[in-house]
Amino acid sequence: MAVGVEEEVKSLVNFLGLPAYKVTTHGDLKVPQLQTSNGRTLMGLATISKFLAKSSASNGAKLLGTSPEEHAEIAQWLEYRVTVVDRSVEKKDVQAMLKELNSYLLDKVYFLGFHLSLADLVIYHGLHPVMCQLNFYEKQQYQNVSRWFDQVQHYPGVQQHLPKVVFVRNSLYTSFDH
Amino acid sequence: MASGTLYTYPGNFRAYKAQVAAQYSGAQLNVVSDPPAFKLGETNKTPDFLKKFPVGKVPAFEGKDGTCLFESNAIAYYLGNDQLRGTSPKSAALVQQWVNFADSEILPAACAWVYPTLGIMQYNKGNTDQAKEAIKKVLTVLNEYLKTRTFLVDERVSLADISVACNLLLPYQQVLEPAFRQPFVNVNRWFVTCVNQPQFKAVLGVVKLCDKMAQFDAKKFAELTPKKDKGGKKEKQPQQPKQEKKKEKKQKEEKEVDEADDLPKEPKSVDPFAALPKSAFNMDEFKRTYSNKDTLTVALPYFWEHFDKEGYSLWYSEYLYQSDLNMIFMTCNLVGGMFQRLEKLRKNAFANVCIFGEDKNNQIAGVWLMRGQELVFPLSPDWQIDYESYSWRKLDPDSEETKLLVREFWSEEGDFKIMGNRKYNQGKCYK
């Protein structure tokens, strides 16, 4: 599921208002690589996105969280993105993941705290191909994920190159187990 | 961009709407809420103020360019920006819809329920029950709507969120206890997100959701009601923490602002318990529990769990002139008469008084719970008639004897060893 990971890194660079970096992918698994301004190479989405957020003077602090707890939670969701979201290919894995996220997001607007963070951004990018595949019935089934996803894709500057996923506000299906 | 002065009193949730809107738009707002610049009930009654704001209510806004506005939603609209007002006609109409919903569907019920708990308004069970139902209904509507939405209109905070959240602020702080709000998970999520946005936080501070549904505050109501006595209150409670005092001031002022004309007339007498520090023990709740639930298994455990031994005391009493007691029914009348004369004490005392023995040989004894640490009877002439005919012994709330007496007398069951050979005949409850 590493398709488009270069674009993802580039869109994060744009979102943060940073100068362009050279981004490539490495190997069969398409691990992203980023060349920093002093010639060093960073590998892996989690590493790169943390580096980028830290490099942004304006948005970085908010995206990375302010307390040690928030830092830890961000790290957890970055790991979740790489180990769960990106590896859920089978339908049953995808369903299990959506179910988990759906219950997590029941009482939350963002993944942590009360504002958008790096966790929302990386999960949004990771879930985009999944959400594109869902039919309306499934979107309603994972209502909290849908609501969160719609909020994030409407956040100014987030969507960029990705197509908008369409959600409906009213319940289309009245009888299903929730 | 709009800039000017907002007149209000501290803690006014209506003014919050305007203040939060200004936080979002960056409008320069000078908030005037404290004397001498603004004194509620005085400044807003001056001819100068009324000329600019004929209704004489706050919040009121006066722009640097001379624009004068009253009504909180209008001020919030003026101080906001396009994003808050809705960027398309459709969004703007939806924003209007929710702003009006907040004032016409939420606010009347919210006030009817919350104001008695703040002592601003007299309690009326019918009105409170009706208000609870109305709040349940609006929360159900909001909950369904917010199932698929993060904010009320589009994907951003708008005046709709500001107005609805500010009108729900007092209910969430005072009465929407966890069990009540639990079914409205989508509303809770939305509300907590709103009040934690930096722009809200800058105005509201940290919003703590209510842990336990506040009940009618009779004491505060009595305190707040005699409006003429402004200086007296401060002297009565020199121990009150500053914050509490401030809160009271705010509530007193709110009363003056929001008061409707059809409120019940003010009681003339002063509450003799006003000087006592507030107690966490809820007498009404205890009496309800005692009346409706099993005494031994529910009411007594409830009592011992919630009993506030600083704020209340327990007493054992016996009739001093038992040789005068004749027929049981006459003794009953004696006790009944005493209860009647103590009518006004009901909010502050509870007792179960039992009659032991038989005709021509009987005795009265009882276990009393009363506010404060002293016998309350000397406080009112009505209360003094009977109490001198009884012996009064203060009970140590921690002793086993007290536990036993309370259990026997309040449940009207047990050996009543304290009464010797006289058998329990009947009990009368003062509640």
Interface residues (C-beta under 8 A of the other chain):
Chain A: L106 D107 K108 V109 G113 F114 H115 Q143 S146 R147 W148 D150 Q151 H154 Y155 F167 V168 R169 N170 S171
Chain B: K147 T148 R149 T150 D154 E155 R156 V185 N188 R189 W190 V192 T193 N196 Q197
